[in-house]
Amino acid sequence: MSLEAKLDAWSDYLNPMLIKELRQIFSNSAVIYGSLGLLIGNLVVFAWQLRNMTDVTTAYGPTFLRVSLWLLTGIASLSFGISFGWRYAAEVKSDAMKLIWLTSMDGKRLLHGKMLAALLGGILLLSMCLPSLFLSFFMRGVTLWDVLGGVLAYLFCFLFVTLCSMLLGGTRNWLVRCGLIWLLLQFVPIMAVSLFFVPPLAVLIIGIAGLVIPYMILLAMIK
């Protein structure tokens, strides 16, 4: 096959579920309002921090960085993560999954496509907070490792909420749903608070361990 033919057929190598989810992300009004709310929230946080900066020798960077990342995590989880669960629940309820199984796509590729789309959406929202992450350096007390650990913590918390939302959408048992909601409400605040105060390596280990269980359960359900 010539190089020109390979370039024309490059889209055939992409995960079709990834393309489908990305199309739905950018046509979802919750994502648009969430992005607008994130930008407004960043301006409010920055104005609040400027008002409280009364001492030039005090390190205000850590507080500003954490508040900005907590705001990012909350909005991303609500606008992106939970919307993935709603869409997956609609697919299960309408038996659209049966049509997907008529193709050559297996459960692992389906789940990976959805998770990659969620990750790209999370990175898109993260890019809107880059000015806040950059400004935290000028407020003293913040290092590159602090920013890296905070970004990793945000991504892991966001992906955890996305997986749990899909678990909620994939089951029709209300008892199981109530149990998952209770675990989500108990675990996410602890995970969000603790991960923003530990080194990046610890964030990486804790975050991966926290994603393995819901990922394996969801993969088993899809199969």
MARZA-301654 format. One record per residue (C-alpha): residue number from 1; residue in three letters; y, x, z. Coordinates in Angstrom, 1 decimal, always signed. Layout:
BEGIN
i:NUM, aa:ala, yy:Y, xx:X, zz:Z;
...
This chain:
BEGIN
i:1, aa:met, yy:+0.0, xx:+0.0, zz:+0.0;
i:2, aa:ser, yy:+3.4, xx:+1.4, zz:-1.0;
i:3, aa:leu, yy:+6.2, xx:+2.0, zz:+1.6;
i:4, aa:glu, yy:+8.2, xx:-0.9, zz:+0.2;
i:5, aa:ala, yy:+5.3, xx:-3.3, zz:+0.6;
i:6, aa:lys, yy:+4.8, xx:-2.1, zz:+4.2;
i:7, aa:leu, yy:+8.4, xx:-2.7, zz:+5.0;
i:8, aa:asp, yy:+8.2, xx:-6.2, zz:+3.5;
i:9, aa:ala, yy:+5.1, xx:-7.0, zz:+5.6;
i:10, aa:trp, yy:+6.4, xx:-5.6, zz:+8.9;
i:11, aa:ser, yy:+6.8, xx:-9.0, zz:+10.4;
i:12, aa:asp, yy:+3.1, xx:-9.7, zz:+10.0;
i:13, aa:tyr, yy:+2.4, xx:-7.1, zz:+12.7;
i:14, aa:leu, yy:+4.5, xx:-8.9, zz:+15.3;
i:15, aa:asn, yy:+3.0, xx:-11.3, zz:+17.8;
i:16, aa:pro, yy:+3.7, xx:-14.8, zz:+16.4;
i:17, aa:met, yy:+4.0, xx:-16.2, zz:+20.0;
i:18, aa:leu, yy:+6.8, xx:-13.7, zz:+20.6;
i:19, aa:ile, yy:+8.7, xx:-15.0, zz:+17.5;
i:20, aa:lys, yy:+8.1, xx:-18.6, zz:+18.6;
i:21, aa:glu, yy:+9.4, xx:-18.0, zz:+22.1;
i:22, aa:leu, yy:+12.4, xx:-16.0, zz:+21.0;
i:23, aa:arg, yy:+13.4, xx:-18.9, zz:+18.7;
i:24, aa:gln, yy:+13.1, xx:-21.3, zz:+21.6;
i:25, aa:ile, yy:+15.0, xx:-19.1, zz:+23.9;
i:26, aa:phe, yy:+18.1, xx:-18.9, zz:+21.7;
i:27, aa:ser, yy:+18.0, xx:-22.7, zz:+21.0;
i:28, aa:asn, yy:+17.8, xx:-23.5, zz:+24.7;
i:29, aa:ser, yy:+21.0, xx:-24.8, zz:+26.3;
i:30, aa:ala, yy:+19.9, xx:-23.6, zz:+29.7;
i:31, aa:val, yy:+20.0, xx:-20.0, zz:+28.5;
i:32, aa:ile, yy:+23.5, xx:-20.5, zz:+27.0;
i:33, aa:tyr, yy:+24.8, xx:-22.0, zz:+30.2;
i:34, aa:gly, yy:+23.0, xx:-19.4, zz:+32.3;
i:35, aa:ser, yy:+24.6, xx:-16.6, zz:+30.3;
i:36, aa:leu, yy:+28.0, xx:-18.1, zz:+30.7;
i:37, aa:gly, yy:+27.5, xx:-18.6, zz:+34.4;
i:38, aa:leu, yy:+26.4, xx:-15.0, zz:+34.7;
i:39, aa:leu, yy:+29.5, xx:-13.7, zz:+33.1;
i:40, aa:ile, yy:+31.7, xx:-16.0, zz:+35.3;
i:41, aa:gly, yy:+29.7, xx:-15.0, zz:+38.4;
i:42, aa:asn, yy:+30.2, xx:-11.3, zz:+37.6;
i:43, aa:leu, yy:+34.0, xx:-11.8, zz:+37.4;
i:44, aa:val, yy:+34.0, xx:-13.7, zz:+40.7;
i:45, aa:val, yy:+32.0, xx:-11.0, zz:+42.4;
i:46, aa:phe, yy:+34.2, xx:-8.2, zz:+41.1;
i:47, aa:ala, yy:+37.4, xx:-10.1, zz:+42.1;
i:48, aa:trp, yy:+35.9, xx:-10.7, zz:+45.6;
i:49, aa:gln, yy:+35.0, xx:-7.0, zz:+45.9;
i:50, aa:leu, yy:+38.5, xx:-5.8, zz:+44.8;
i:51, aa:arg, yy:+40.1, xx:-8.1, zz:+47.4;
i:52, aa:asn, yy:+37.9, xx:-6.6, zz:+50.2;
i:53, aa:met, yy:+38.5, xx:-3.0, zz:+49.2;
i:54, aa:thr, yy:+41.1, xx:-2.1, zz:+51.9;
i:55, aa:asp, yy:+39.9, xx:+1.5, zz:+52.7;
i:56, aa:val, yy:+39.6, xx:+4.1, zz:+49.9;
i:57, aa:thr, yy:+37.2, xx:+6.2, zz:+51.9;
i:58, aa:thr, yy:+34.6, xx:+3.4, zz:+52.4;
i:59, aa:ala, yy:+31.6, xx:+3.2, zz:+50.1;
i:60, aa:tyr, yy:+31.7, xx:-0.3, zz:+48.5;
i:61, aa:gly, yy:+29.3, xx:+0.4, zz:+45.7;
i:62, aa:pro, yy:+26.0, xx:-0.5, zz:+47.3;
i:63, aa:thr, yy:+27.2, xx:-4.0, zz:+48.4;
i:64, aa:phe, yy:+28.7, xx:-4.7, zz:+45.0;
i:65, aa:leu, yy:+25.6, xx:-3.5, zz:+43.2;
i:66, aa:arg, yy:+23.2, xx:-5.6, zz:+45.3;
i:67, aa:val, yy:+25.3, xx:-8.7, zz:+45.0;
i:68, aa:ser, yy:+25.6, xx:-8.3, zz:+41.3;
i:69, aa:leu, yy:+21.8, xx:-7.8, zz:+40.9;
i:70, aa:trp, yy:+21.0, xx:-10.7, zz:+43.2;
i:71, aa:leu, yy:+23.2, xx:-12.9, zz:+41.1;
i:72, aa:leu, yy:+21.5, xx:-11.6, zz:+38.0;
i:73, aa:thr, yy:+18.0, xx:-12.3, zz:+39.4;
i:74, aa:gly, yy:+18.9, xx:-15.8, zz:+40.5;
i:75, aa:ile, yy:+20.5, xx:-16.9, zz:+37.2;
i:76, aa:ala, yy:+17.8, xx:-15.2, zz:+35.1;
i:77, aa:ser, yy:+15.0, xx:-16.8, zz:+37.1;
i:78, aa:leu, yy:+16.6, xx:-20.3, zz:+36.7;
i:79, aa:ser, yy:+17.7, xx:-20.1, zz:+33.1;
i:80, aa:phe, yy:+14.8, xx:-18.0, zz:+31.6;
i:81, aa:gly, yy:+11.9, xx:-17.9, zz:+34.0;
i:82, aa:ile, yy:+11.6, xx:-21.6, zz:+35.0;
i:83, aa:ser, yy:+12.3, xx:-22.7, zz:+31.4;
i:84, aa:phe, yy:+9.2, xx:-20.8, zz:+30.3;
i:85, aa:gly, yy:+7.2, xx:-22.9, zz:+32.8;
i:86, aa:trp, yy:+8.7, xx:-26.1, zz:+31.5;
i:87, aa:arg, yy:+7.9, xx:-25.2, zz:+27.9;
i:88, aa:tyr, yy:+4.4, xx:-24.2, zz:+28.7;
i:89, aa:ala, yy:+3.8, xx:-27.4, zz:+30.7;
i:90, aa:ala, yy:+5.1, xx:-29.4, zz:+27.7;
i:91, aa:glu, yy:+2.6, xx:-27.5, zz:+25.4;
i:92, aa:val, yy:-0.3, xx:-28.2, zz:+27.8;
i:93, aa:lys, yy:+0.7, xx:-31.9, zz:+28.2;
i:94, aa:ser, yy:+1.0, xx:-32.5, zz:+24.5;
i:95, aa:asp, yy:-2.2, xx:-30.7, zz:+23.7;
i:96, aa:ala, yy:-0.3, xx:-28.2, zz:+21.5;
i:97, aa:met, yy:-2.5, xx:-25.4, zz:+22.9;
i:98, aa:lys, yy:-5.4, xx:-26.9, zz:+20.9;
i:99, aa:leu, yy:-3.6, xx:-26.2, zz:+17.7;
i:100, aa:ile, yy:-2.9, xx:-22.6, zz:+18.8;
i:101, aa:trp, yy:-6.7, xx:-22.1, zz:+19.4;
i:102, aa:leu, yy:-7.3, xx:-23.1, zz:+15.7;
i:103, aa:thr, yy:-5.6, xx:-19.8, zz:+14.8;
i:104, aa:ser, yy:-7.1, xx:-16.3, zz:+15.4;
i:105, aa:met, yy:-4.9, xx:-15.8, zz:+18.4;
i:106, aa:asp, yy:-6.7, xx:-15.2, zz:+21.7;
i:107, aa:gly, yy:-5.5, xx:-15.8, zz:+25.2;
i:108, aa:lys, yy:-4.4, xx:-12.3, zz:+26.0;
i:109, aa:arg, yy:-2.2, xx:-12.1, zz:+22.9;
i:110, aa:leu, yy:-0.7, xx:-15.4, zz:+23.6;
i:111, aa:leu, yy:+0.2, xx:-14.4, zz:+27.2;
i:112, aa:his, yy:+1.5, xx:-11.0, zz:+26.1;
i:113, aa:gly, yy:+3.7, xx:-12.7, zz:+23.5;
i:114, aa:lys, yy:+5.2, xx:-15.0, zz:+26.1;
i:115, aa:met, yy:+5.7, xx:-12.2, zz:+28.6;
i:116, aa:leu, yy:+7.3, xx:-9.9, zz:+26.1;
i:117, aa:ala, yy:+9.7, xx:-12.7, zz:+25.1;
i:118, aa:ala, yy:+10.6, xx:-13.2, zz:+28.7;
i:119, aa:leu, yy:+11.1, xx:-9.5, zz:+29.2;
i:120, aa:leu, yy:+13.4, xx:-9.3, zz:+26.2;
i:121, aa:gly, yy:+15.4, xx:-12.3, zz:+27.5;
i:122, aa:gly, yy:+15.7, xx:-10.6, zz:+30.9;
i:123, aa:ile, yy:+16.9, xx:-7.4, zz:+29.3;
i:124, aa:leu, yy:+19.5, xx:-9.5, zz:+27.3;
i:125, aa:leu, yy:+20.9, xx:-10.9, zz:+30.5;
i:126, aa:leu, yy:+20.8, xx:-7.4, zz:+32.1;
i:127, aa:ser, yy:+23.0, xx:-6.1, zz:+29.3;
i:128, aa:met, yy:+25.7, xx:-8.6, zz:+30.4;
i:129, aa:cys, yy:+25.7, xx:-7.0, zz:+33.8;
i:130, aa:leu, yy:+26.0, xx:-3.4, zz:+32.6;
i:131, aa:pro, yy:+29.8, xx:-3.3, zz:+33.3;
i:132, aa:ser, yy:+29.1, xx:-4.2, zz:+36.9;
i:133, aa:leu, yy:+26.4, xx:-1.6, zz:+37.2;
i:134, aa:phe, yy:+28.8, xx:+1.0, zz:+35.7;
i:135, aa:leu, yy:+31.7, xx:-0.1, zz:+38.0;
i:136, aa:ser, yy:+29.6, xx:+0.3, zz:+41.1;
i:137, aa:phe, yy:+29.6, xx:+4.1, zz:+40.5;
i:138, aa:phe, yy:+33.4, xx:+4.1, zz:+41.0;
i:139, aa:met, yy:+33.2, xx:+2.3, zz:+44.3;
i:140, aa:arg, yy:+31.3, xx:+5.2, zz:+45.9;
i:141, aa:gly, yy:+27.9, xx:+5.3, zz:+47.6;
i:142, aa:val, yy:+25.8, xx:+4.5, zz:+44.5;
i:143, aa:thr, yy:+23.5, xx:+7.0, zz:+42.7;
i:144, aa:leu, yy:+21.6, xx:+6.7, zz:+39.4;
i:145, aa:trp, yy:+18.4, xx:+6.2, zz:+41.4;
i:146, aa:asp, yy:+19.9, xx:+3.2, zz:+43.2;
i:147, aa:val, yy:+20.8, xx:+1.6, zz:+39.9;
i:148, aa:leu, yy:+17.3, xx:+2.3, zz:+38.4;
i:149, aa:gly, yy:+15.6, xx:+0.9, zz:+41.5;
i:150, aa:gly, yy:+17.7, xx:-2.2, zz:+41.4;
i:151, aa:val, yy:+17.1, xx:-2.8, zz:+37.7;
i:152, aa:leu, yy:+13.3, xx:-2.4, zz:+38.2;
i:153, aa:ala, yy:+13.4, xx:-4.8, zz:+41.2;
i:154, aa:tyr, yy:+15.3, xx:-7.4, zz:+39.1;
i:155, aa:leu, yy:+12.8, xx:-7.1, zz:+36.2;
i:156, aa:phe, yy:+9.8, xx:-7.5, zz:+38.5;
i:157, aa:cys, yy:+11.2, xx:-10.4, zz:+40.4;
i:158, aa:phe, yy:+12.2, xx:-12.1, zz:+37.2;
i:159, aa:leu, yy:+8.7, xx:-11.6, zz:+35.6;
i:160, aa:phe, yy:+7.0, xx:-12.8, zz:+38.8;
i:161, aa:val, yy:+9.0, xx:-16.0, zz:+38.7;
i:162, aa:thr, yy:+8.2, xx:-16.5, zz:+35.0;
i:163, aa:leu, yy:+4.4, xx:-16.0, zz:+35.6;
i:164, aa:cys, yy:+4.5, xx:-18.4, zz:+38.6;
i:165, aa:ser, yy:+6.4, xx:-21.0, zz:+36.6;
i:166, aa:met, yy:+3.8, xx:-20.8, zz:+33.8;
i:167, aa:leu, yy:+1.1, xx:-21.2, zz:+36.5;
i:168, aa:leu, yy:+2.9, xx:-24.3, zz:+37.7;
i:169, aa:gly, yy:+3.1, xx:-25.6, zz:+34.2;
i:170, aa:gly, yy:-0.5, xx:-24.9, zz:+33.3;
i:171, aa:thr, yy:-2.1, xx:-26.9, zz:+36.1;
i:172, aa:arg, yy:-2.0, xx:-30.7, zz:+36.5;
i:173, aa:asn, yy:-3.3, xx:-30.7, zz:+40.1;
i:174, aa:trp, yy:-0.3, xx:-31.7, zz:+42.3;
i:175, aa:leu, yy:-1.9, xx:-30.1, zz:+45.4;
i:176, aa:val, yy:-2.2, xx:-26.7, zz:+43.6;
i:177, aa:arg, yy:+1.4, xx:-27.1, zz:+42.3;
i:178, aa:cys, yy:+2.7, xx:-27.8, zz:+45.8;
i:179, aa:gly, yy:+0.8, xx:-24.7, zz:+47.1;
i:180, aa:leu, yy:+2.3, xx:-22.5, zz:+44.3;
i:181, aa:ile, yy:+5.8, xx:-23.8, zz:+44.9;
i:182, aa:trp, yy:+5.4, xx:-23.0, zz:+48.6;
i:183, aa:leu, yy:+4.2, xx:-19.5, zz:+47.9;
i:184, aa:leu, yy:+7.1, xx:-19.0, zz:+45.4;
i:185, aa:leu, yy:+9.7, xx:-20.1, zz:+47.9;
i:186, aa:gln, yy:+8.1, xx:-17.8, zz:+50.6;
i:187, aa:phe, yy:+7.5, xx:-14.7, zz:+48.5;
i:188, aa:val, yy:+10.4, xx:-14.5, zz:+46.0;
i:189, aa:pro, yy:+13.2, xx:-14.1, zz:+48.7;
i:190, aa:ile, yy:+11.2, xx:-11.5, zz:+50.5;
i:191, aa:met, yy:+10.4, xx:-9.7, zz:+47.3;
i:192, aa:ala, yy:+14.0, xx:-9.9, zz:+46.1;
i:193, aa:val, yy:+15.5, xx:-8.6, zz:+49.3;
i:194, aa:ser, yy:+13.0, xx:-5.9, zz:+50.0;
i:195, aa:leu, yy:+12.8, xx:-4.4, zz:+46.5;
i:196, aa:phe, yy:+16.5, xx:-3.8, zz:+46.4;
i:197, aa:phe, yy:+16.3, xx:-1.5, zz:+49.5;
i:198, aa:val, yy:+13.4, xx:+0.8, zz:+48.6;
i:199, aa:pro, yy:+13.1, xx:+3.9, zz:+46.2;
i:200, aa:pro, yy:+12.3, xx:+3.3, zz:+42.5;
i:201, aa:leu, yy:+8.8, xx:+4.6, zz:+42.9;
i:202, aa:ala, yy:+8.0, xx:+2.1, zz:+45.7;
i:203, aa:val, yy:+9.6, xx:-0.7, zz:+43.6;
i:204, aa:leu, yy:+7.3, xx:+0.3, zz:+40.7;
i:205, aa:ile, yy:+4.2, xx:+0.2, zz:+42.8;
i:206, aa:ile, yy:+5.1, xx:-3.0, zz:+44.7;
i:207, aa:gly, yy:+6.3, xx:-4.8, zz:+41.6;
i:208, aa:ile, yy:+3.2, xx:-4.0, zz:+39.5;
i:209, aa:ala, yy:+0.9, xx:-5.1, zz:+42.4;
i:210, aa:gly, yy:+2.9, xx:-8.3, zz:+42.7;
i:211, aa:leu, yy:+2.5, xx:-9.1, zz:+39.0;
i:212, aa:val, yy:-1.2, xx:-8.4, zz:+38.7;
i:213, aa:ile, yy:-2.5, xx:-11.5, zz:+40.7;
i:214, aa:pro, yy:-0.5, xx:-14.2, zz:+38.9;
i:215, aa:tyr, yy:-1.1, xx:-12.4, zz:+35.5;
i:216, aa:met, yy:-4.9, xx:-12.4, zz:+36.0;
i:217, aa:ile, yy:-5.0, xx:-16.0, zz:+37.2;
i:218, aa:leu, yy:-2.9, xx:-17.2, zz:+34.3;
i:219, aa:leu, yy:-5.0, xx:-15.2, zz:+31.8;
i:220, aa:ala, yy:-8.1, xx:-16.8, zz:+33.2;
i:221, aa:met, yy:-6.5, xx:-20.3, zz:+32.9;
i:222, aa:ile, yy:-5.5, xx:-19.7, zz:+29.3;
i:223, aa:lys, yy:-9.0, xx:-18.5, zz:+28.3;
